[in-house]
Amino acid sequence: MSDAKVTKEMTIGEVMEKYPATEDIFKKFFGNGCFTCPGAKTEDIAFGCTMHGTDPEVIVKELNEAVENA
């Protein structure tokens, strides 16, 4: 894989805005809440993973695959 474009330190809102292809990955791991949650603009992916019991490495890998395949 090429250099990662998405990191767990990036905010959820930043990633969804910059890379619309990641929307389905966020829905898969976090549900639809990210699209209405005000915290999505300020909370990073690592925090979202903590709140949803998800491994950040897994979601970041899938987010980057979505970006690369868009």
N, C-alpha and C positions, 0 to 999 in steps of 0.2 A: 504494500500500500504506500502511496505517496505520503508526503508530510500531512499530518493531521490538520484539518481545518477547524474542527470543533474540539474544544477541551472542556474538561469538567468545571473549569473556573469561569467559563462564559455564562452569561445569564440566559435563562430559557428564552426570554423575549428577544434578546439579541440574536440568538441562533435562529429562531423561527422567522424573524424579520429578514435576516441576511440569507438564509437558506430555506425557502418555503418547502422544499422537498422533505424536510425533517418533520413536518407536521404529523405524519402518520406514525413515526417512531415515538414522538411524545405522547400521542393518543394511546399507543400500545402499552407503554410503560406507566404513564401517569394519568391516563383517562382524559376526558374532555375538559377537566378543571383548569388546565393551563391556559385555555383560551379566554376564560373569564376571571381568573385569579389576578388581582392587582399585583401580587408578589412576583408573578412571572417576569415582570419587567426588571426586578431587582435581585431576585434569588438566582443563584447559580445552579448549574446542573447537579453538582455534588450535593447541595442542600436539598434539592428536589428528590434526589435518590434516597437521602436519609429519611425524608418525610414519607416516601412511598416504598421503603424497604427494597430498593433496587441497587444492584451493583453498578457504580458509576462507570467502571471500565467496559461493561457490557453495553450500556446505552451509548457511550461515546463511540464505541466501535461501530455500532449500527447507524448512529447519526452520520459518521464520516462516510460509511458505505452509501447512505442515501444521497449525500452531497456529491460523491464521486459518480454515482449512477444517474444523476439528474440530467 
